[in-house]
């Protein structure tokens, strides 16, 4: 522990100074056998003193002696080599202050390499000491690291640097032929994914850490299947781009989740570039306590609105959001609005008080089977509630109104789909009257929302099953809540009045595959029961209707489609068809 404290508190600089002294003495002894003239002695002393002072000064200024690099890392050795060369050069030139005298060429040329060798040796001893200390502690769990790239390298460095790390990397797995036998921090690439079960048995490994952030999710699924069949636990790290400062921390290691395997690629969108319509504005979010509404609140709040008005009919959801956003839950401020979008008079008071510039309308009834049982409730909220908001948006000259829709509105076959389709058409109508922009955004299922498929499967697995799937071939589109909301905000900036923005959801995923994957990861023996498609439910959802074209003029992941507007006076003629059972 003393040696660890010695190095960590900057005494590495003292060790480097001693390396210069030892190297200078050794080379001088070889060159002069200690029989130096006064002039040569002064030159050698000046050379040694200047090199040491220069290296320590520059080393501290560049933070080399203040934890800029891991001790003994490649980066540190490179920086140290440059510093030693510069110090030796400055030290040699400094001896010219003595007229007609220059330090011996042998000393000037040979001392820096020897000093660097001694410095590198001291660091090697330090690493060996750490390994010895670690060996005397509780044995960490051996793991295989999948991916010999940046993330894998950084993880291994962290594991070697942290004496209390719970894991020890005993090998690397990588499918690239060019990385065969590559060593990272002394850990060798042992094989490819096909070799994983065998290598795990040979090394006594039961845990695999997946560290390939750039590969498609199909690669993660393949490794997950291999681990499931081999009885191995698969863990993962978030992409480096999502980590604070791009630095991996050991606490970031987590067990891989089914959401990591569902085929979603990372959405690249720069909210700062489109934040002008939100920053410094009064922003209202309806359904602010829901899965989509709450995430929009988080992302909008980070963009610096003048005021963020959270509207919901669920007081507990508002309480939770106030706690999360502001660290208090008194619910005594006017920006927390308890109101139903069905109540136009109450909504008008809210608009009159806050006069929002931007409205994100996420409030809706969304559970398909419930609306098949209670279709009038879907009509009152999804159609009439949306109409109330749109009318007020026009009256109070809202600058941007974003109506959140669903993929079930494309060629709708259910009460949910038909009522949300009417909301899109109403938005298209009111967009013709508004001074601001009114647009809709359409997307499919989001991962992890309250009451979603994944949430349901988890609860069923926790209770021991069975897991219920409607049909063996049913498939759905999925997107994570944060990326869906980021694209919603982006769509609000680029949408043209009356348009429906359709988010690119990637490829549909079979629900049966998701259920099997979640059961495999639970380690339980749970049955899957097929219950049959429910009324109004499709085998495969579509994002665009047959008559809607895929045009992406502004963003590669956002399609622009047109829907026919509907006059509010014509709603009643659509009522019976919208709420009728399929």
N, C-alpha and C positions, 0 to 999 in steps of 0.2 A: 504494500500500500504506500510505503514511503517513496519508493521509486516512481509509482504512478503519480503521486502528488508532485514530486520533483519535476517531472516532465510537463505536467499539465499547467504548472504555474510559471512557465517561462524559463525554467532552468535549462531547457534545451539550448537556449542561447549560450549559457555558461559552458555546456558540454561542447558546443561548436567552437567556442573560443579556446578551450583546452585542446581540441583537435588541431587547431592552427598552431598552437604552441608546440605540441608533440611533433607535428609534421615539420615545422621549421627547425626544431632541434635535431631531428633525425636527418634531414637533408644537409643541414650545416655540418653535422658530424661526419657524414659521408664525404662531403666536398672538402672540408678544411681540417678534419680530425681535431676540431676545436682549437687549431692554431691560427687564429684570426688576427689580423692587424686591427688597430683601433678603428681605422676607417671602415674596414669590412664589418667589424662588430656593430658599429653604429648604423651601417646600412641595413644589416640583418634585423637589428632591433627596431629600426624605423619601419622596415617592411612588415614585420610581424604586428607591430602596434597598429599601423594604419589599416592593414587588412582586417584585423579583428574589429576595430572601431567602425570601419566602413560597413562590414557585414552585419554587425549587430544593429547599427543605426538604420540601414536600409531594410533589414529584416523586420524590425519593429514598425517602421513606417509603412511597409507593405503588408503588415499583419502576418508575416510568415511565422513569427514567434507568438502569435496570438490566435492560434487555432484556425488559421486560414485553410490548412490542408490536414487530412488525416496523416498521422505520423507514419512514415514509410511508404506512403502511396506514390504512384507514378507521378502524379502532379507535383507532389512535394519534391521528389528527387529532381525533376526537370527544373523547377524553380530554384532549388538549392544549387544545382550545377551552374546555372546562369549567374547566381549571386556569388559563388566562389570564384568564377572566372573574372567577374567584374572587380571583386575585392582584390584578387591577386594582381590584376593589371594596375589598379589604383595604387596598391601598396608598392609595386615596383617603380612606378613613375614618381612616387613621393620621395624616393631616395635621391632624386636629382637635385634636391635642395642643397645637397653637399656638392660644392663645385668639383667637377671632374670625377665624381664617384657615382657608380651605379651598382645596385646589388648584384651579386654574382648571378650569371645566367642560369646556372644549375639550381640555385635556390629559387629564383623567380619562376622558372619553368616547372620544376619538379615538385615544389611544395604544394601548390593548389590541388593537383590530382591526388596526392597522398592525403591532404586534409579532407578532400571530398570522400575518399575511400573510408577514412576514419569516421566521418559523420554518418555515412551510409551504414557502416558497421554498427555504430551506436544505436541507430534506429532499428536495425535488424535484431540486436540484442533486446531492445525494448519490446518488439513484437513477440520474440521468443519468451520473454518474461511473462507477458500477458497470457500467452497460451498455457504456460506452466501454472499460473495463478488460476486460470479458468479450469484447468484439469483437476485442481484441488477442491473446486466447488461442486455443488450438485450438478450432475451431468445434464446438459441441455439436450433436448430432443433432437435427434438427427433428422434432417429434412433434405429433400431433393428440390432444387430450384429449377423451374421450367422457364427457359429463356435466357440466353447468354448475351443479352443486350444491355441497354443503359439501366433499365429498372432492375434486372437481375444482378448486375454488377454493383449497383448502389446498395441493394439489399444485403449482399454478401459482405460488403464493407461495413455496413452497420452491425451485422451480426458479429463480425470479428472485433469491432471496436468496443462493443458493449459487453462488459464482463457478466452482466446480469441477464443477458438475452436468453429467452426461453428455448431458442432454436440454435442448431449448429448445421450449417450447410455442408453436406458430405459429398455432393456431386451436382452437376448441372445436366439438364436434358435440353437438347436443341435439335430441331429437324434440319438445320442448315448443314450441308456437307462441308462448307468452308470453315465451320467452327469445330470440326472434329478434333478432339484432343486439346482444344483451347483451354487455357487456365486463367481464371479470374481470381485474383487474390489467393492463389494457390489451390483453388477449387477447380477440378477438371471436368470438362464435358465428357460424360460417360456413354452417351448414346442418344437415340431418338425416341419418339413416343412409343414406337413398337417395342423398344427395349425397357420401357418404364417398369412394368410388373417384375421382370427378372432383376433389374438393378435394385428395385425397392426390397426384394427378398434378400439379395446378397448384402445390402447395406443395413438391413434391419430397420427400414424406414416405413412408417405408417402415415406420414404427412407429406404432401407435395404443395409447394407454393408456386402458383402460376403468376409469372411476371412478364407477360407479353401484351403490352397495351396497344400495339399497332396492328395486331393481327385481327382478321374478321372473327366474329363471335362463333363461327362454325369451328374454328380451331379450338376455342375454349370448350365448346360442346364435345368435341372429339376427345380431348383430354379428360373432361368430366366423365364421359362414358367409360373410358379406360380405368379411371380411378374407382368408379362405382363397381365395376366388375372385379377389380383387384382388391377391393375392400380398403382402399386408401382414402384418407381425408384430403380433400382439395381445398386449399386456401388461396387467396388472391390479394393483390394490392390495387388500389385505385390507380388510374392513369396518372403519370407524373404531372401532366398538365393540370390535374384537379387538386394536387396537393399544395398546401401552403408553401409558397416560395419554391415549388418544384422539388422539395426535399422529401425523401421517404423517411418515415419514422416507423419503428417496430410496432407501435400501437396501431398503425394503419393496416396491419395484416388482419384479415378477417376471413371467415369461412365463405366460400363462394356461394352465391345465391342464384336461384333460378333466373332472377332478373338479369344476371350477367350473361345468360346463355340464350336470350330470346331473339338474337339476330339484329339488335339495334346498333347501328354505327353512331359514333359521336357526332352530334349536330354542331357545326361551327357557325356561330352567329355572334356578331359584335353588337351587344345592346347599346354600348356607349355611342355608337354611330347613329342610332335611331332614337336616342333618348330625348331629342329636342322637344318632341310633342308631349313628353311626360315631365321632364325636369322643370321645376318652378311652377307647375300647374296644379290645380285642384283635381285630384283623381278619385273617382268613386268606383268601388268594386262591389257588385251585387253577388250574393252567395259567397261572401268573403270568408266564411268559415268552412267551406267545402274544400275538397282536395285540390281542384284547379284554382278556385278563388283565393285560397290561402297562399298558394305558391306565387300567384300573380302579385299578391300583396307584398310578399317578401322581395320579389325582384323589382317591383316598382318602387318600393321603399328605399332600395339601394340606389336608385337613380335620382333621388333628391327631389321629390314632388313638394310643392308648397304645402299641400295638405292631402292626406290619404284618408278617405272616408270609407269605412268598412260597414257594409249594409248586409244584414242577415236576419232571418226570423228566429234563429237559434241563439239564445243568449249565452249558453255555455260555450258555443263555438267562438263567439265574439270575445268572451273572457279569455279563452285560450290564446287567441290571436293577439290580444292586447298584452298579455304576459310575454309572449314570444317576441313581439316587435319592440316593445317599450319597457319590458321588465316590471310592469305594474298591472294590476287587474282590478282596479276600483270601478271600472265601467261608469265613470262619472264625467266623461268628456264627450263633446258633441260629435266627434269623429267616429264614435262607436254607435251605429244606428240600428235599433231594433225595429224592423219593419218588414212587412210582406209585400212583394211586388204585385200582389193581387189588389192591394189597397191603393188606388190611384190618389185619393185625397191625402193620405199619409205620405206617399211618394212626392207629391207636389210640395208639401211643406219642407221635405228634405232638399229638393232642388232649389226651392226659394231661399233656404238658409245657406246652402253651401255653393250653389251655382257652379257645378263641376265643369271643367274644361274637357275632361276625358272620362268616359264610362266604359268599364269592362263588365259586360253582362254575362255572368256565369251561373246565376241562379236558375235552377231547373229541377224538374223531377225526371230522373234518368233510368230508373230500374224498369226494364221492359216488362217483365211478368206482372209487376204491381200495376202498371198503367193499363195492361190488358184487363185486369180485374176492376180497376177504378179509372176508366178513361176520362171521365169528366174532370178529375183532379189534374190530369195531364193537360187538358184543354185550358183550365183556369190559370195554371201556372205558365206553361210553355208558350201558349198562344196569347191569352188575354194579358198575362203579366208582362210579356215582352212588348205587347202593343202599348201598355201603359208607359213603359220606359221609353219607347221610341217616340211617342207623342210628346212626352216631356223633354226629350232630347232636342226635338225640333223647336219646341216652344222656348226653351232656355238656351238655345243656340250652342249646344255642346259641340266642341271642335272635332272630337273624334269619338265615335261610338263603336265598340267592338262587341258583336254578338257571338257568343260561343255556341257552336252547333255540334253535330255528331255525324259520323259516317252513316248512321241509320237513316239520315235525311236524304241520302242518295237512293233513288228508286225505292221509296219507303214501303214497308210491308207490315208495319206495326203502329200502334198508337203513338209510341215514342217517336218513331221516324216521321210519321205524318204531322204531328204537332210541331216538331222542330223544323220540318220543311216549311210549314206555314210561317214560322218565325223568320226563316231566311227570306221568304217572299215579302213579308211585311217590312223587313229591313230594306229590301230593294225598293219598295214603294216609298218609304219615308226618306230614303236617300235622295229621291228626286225633289223633295221639298226643303231639305235641310241646307243651312248655310255651311255646316261642317260636313265631315265625312262619316258615313255610316256603312260599315262593312261587317261581314260574318266570317267566322273561321271554323272550318269543319275538320275534325280528326276522329280517330278511333279510340280504342281502349287505352287507358293509362295504367301504368304499373304501380301497384301499391295503394290505389285509392281505396277509401273506406267502402267496404261492401263489394270490392272487385273480385274477380275470379281468383287471383292469387291469395287474397285475404281469406276467401271462403275455403280454398284448399288447405291453407295453413290451419284454420280452425278445425276442419274435418280430420286432418292428420293428428293434431294434438289430442283429439278425442278418440283416436284409434280407428277412425274410418267408419263407413266406407267413404271414398272420394267419389263424388257424383259428377259425371260428364254427360252432356246431353246426347252426343253422337260421336262415334269413333272418328268421323271425318270432319267434324266442325273445326273451323280455323278462324282466327281473328288477327287484326293488326294491333300492334302494341307500340307504345312510346312511353318513356319515363316522364313523370310529371314535370320536372324542371325543364327538360328540353322542349316539351309541348308548350309550356308557358313562355319560354324564351322565343319560340317561333310565333306565338300569339302576339306578343309585344312587337316583334318584327313585322308581322302581317299588318298590325295596326298602323305602322308607319308607311307601308308601301301599297296598301289596298286602295283601289279606286272606288268611288261612291257606288254602293249597291252590289258590289262584287262579293262572291264567296271565295275566301282563301282556303284552299285544300292543302293540308300539310302532308308531306311525303312521309308515310309510315313504314317504309321499307317493305319487307316481304311478310305475308301472313304466316302465322305460326299455328301448328296443330295443337289444340287444347289437350288432346290425349298425351302428346309428347311432354307437355308441361307437367301434367299430373304425374306421369311416370317418373319424370326427373325429380319432382319434389318428394315423391315417396321414396325413391332410391336414396336421396340425401338424408331423409329422416332416419334411415336404418330400420324402419318398421315394416312388418309384413301387413300391408293394407290392401284391401280389395278396391277395384274400380267398378262402379255400377253405372250403366248407361240408362239415362232416364227418358230419352227421346227429346226431340226438338219441341220447344214450347210454342204456343200460338204466336204468330208474328215473327218468329225467330228464323234467321237465314242460316244456311249451312256455311256460306262464305259471305262476308261483308264486302261491299265495294265503296270506294272513296268518291267516285264520280259516277253520275248517272250515264245512261247510254247516250243521251243527247249532249253531254257536257264534254268539251274538249280540254286537253291538257296543255295549257299555255303557261309558261314560267318566264315572264319578261324581266323580273327583277331579282328573284332569288331562286337558286336551284332546287330548293326543297319546298317551295310554295307555288301551287298552281292557282291560276285565276280563272274562275268560271262565272257565268252569268245565270241567274235564275229569273223567271218571269215574276214581276211584281204583282201583288194582289191588293186591291182596294179594301180598306177596312170594312166598307159597307157590304163586301162580298163574303165576309168571313162566315156569316150565318149559313150561307149556302154550302159551305165546306164543312160545317160542324158535324153533320150526321156521318159523312164519309170518314172524317178524321177519327172519330171515337168509336166507329163500328169495329167489332171483332174481325180479325183477318179471316 
